[in-house]
Amino acid sequence: MKKKILNFIAEVKIELGKVSWLEKKVIRITTVVVVVFMLLFAFYIGVVDIIFSKIITLFLR
């Protein structure tokens, strides 16, 4: 069993060596873009939630 696990780990290392990784600069830029869009979307959802809650409150009074 131990031999199978060690063989698996060795094969994983070989396969990871074949992967073409992105440059750090590209990863950093795309991460910033994703975070900015998440924040904008969260703000939008918050505003829509506030508007809908105000509308529902008006109808329930």
C-alpha positions, -999 to +999 in steps of 0.1 A: +000+000+000+028+024+009+045+017-024+013+026-043+010+059-025+046+068-032+042+058-068+011+080-071+030+110-055+059+105-079+035+104-109+017+136-097+051+154-095+059+143-131+025+155-143+028+189-125+061+193-143+043+191-176+018+218-168+024+252-184+019+277-156+009+313-161+033+341-153+029+356-118+021+390-133-009+375-152-021+357-121-019+388-101-038+409-127-066+383-131-069+380-093-074+417-090-100+418-117-119+389-101-118+406-067-130+440-081-159+424-099-168+404-068-169+436-048-189+455-075-214+426-077-217+424-039-224+462-038-250+458-065-267+429-047-267+449-015-283+479-031-310+457-048-317+440-015-321+473+003-345+486-024-366+454-024-368+454+014-380+490+014-406+482-012-418+451+007-419+471+039-442+497+022-466+470+010-468+453+044-476+483+064 
